[in-house]
Amino acid sequence: MLDLAGRLRDWIEEGREFAVATVVAVGGSAPRPPGAALAVSGDGTAIGSVSGGCVEGAVYELCVQALQDGRTRVERFGYSDEDAFAVGLTCGGTIDIMITPFAAARRAAAASTAPFAAVSAAGRGEPVALARVVRGPADLLGKALLVRPDGTHEGGLGGDPALDRTAVAEARALLDTGRTGTVELSEDGSHCPGGLTLLVESAVPPPRMIVFGAIDFASALVGAGKFLGYHVTVCDARPVFATRARFPDADEIVVDWPDRYLRGTRTDRRTVLCVLTHDAKFDVPLLKEALRLPVAYIGAMGSRRTHEDRARRLREEGVSEPELARLRSPIGLDLGARTPEETAVSIAAEIIAARHGGTGTPLTNTNRPIHATGRETAPRAA
């Protein structure tokens, strides 16, 4: 639901009633992950998606029904062997969707209602997690907690302080990494399947992509990074190359020595670092810093000969073998890329594969599920 926070915040401020359908569980191959949402306002306007098209019509009608009866419900959609055109997922998976009405009459209580407050906070760009009961006793279904990075929270899961404390801790853990996922809890707050299932949605600032080296390949990679939802910074020590005219799509352009900038800037476990300088005087000090940071991805451009020389220099600088093993070099997947644009696609593909545990193998040559369960859900921008 928080992926629609900007639009939903507008609806709240306009006093509209609406219902939100949220994917709360996925089985097998399904096109959208937990947290994906479709919202329908009282006037019939629809935004978002829960399935890529195959069950949108049925979910739309359930939202309309929820607006009429005011009831929260969970529905399952799956493949129909008898009729491939029946409402279901012809891709073979199943999805559970929770439909929640947000009546206009409740707008006045928005400040004290966790889902309303979470939508408003996420719509303002604040980092926040929303934990909701998506499986459990009927009287707890839809109960919610808003959780902030410092652990402060609003709402509750039914009046049990121990359960709320456990839910807050679980939500903070997911919020710290910008992830959305489900958590199994028993009613006494322990990890015991069969009690409650919480869907925890995280809304956080976009993850960072830092591109070192103001070259033509970097310009193409900036565009790919923006397309994937990253906040993109270009860093180069040469002011004649690191200019707004050359990188109009970058969020930031920094003129500084790469290693010095990396030491002083903010990174986290979602940050990706792309080193395109392929010049030892920049690469070695930079990668020595980078390979000791807890970031998501570190890639460096260059030929295999360049990589071998760079690895030798890094070892001489004291970089350990486990640290060096984190380096993806030559950068990118083997797509046969030639142009800067093709190379940017190759690098972007490797970043996606690293984030979700993909192999980079053509799907036609595999028999594993396209949307494998157990992979992390991508970070969601606030």
Secondary structure, DSSP 4 states (H G I P E B T S, - for coil): -GGGHHHHHHHHHHT--EEEEEEEEEESS-SS-TT-EEEEETTS-EEE-SSTTSSHHHHHHHHHHHHHH---EEEEEE--SS-TTSSS-TTS-EEEEEEEEE-GGGGGGGGGSHHHHHHHHHHTT--EEEEEEEES-GGGTT-EEEE-TTS-EEEESSS-HHHHHHHHHHHHHHHHTT--EEEEE-TTSS--TTSEEEEEEEEBPPPEEEEES-SHHHHHHHHHHHHTT-EEEEEES-TTTS-TTT-TT-SEEEES-HHHHHHHS---TT-EEEE----HHHHHHHHHHHTTS--SEEEE-S-HHHHHHHHHHHHHTT--HHHHTTEE-S-S--S---SHHHHHHHHHHHHHHHHHT-----GGG--S-TT-TTPPPPP-B-
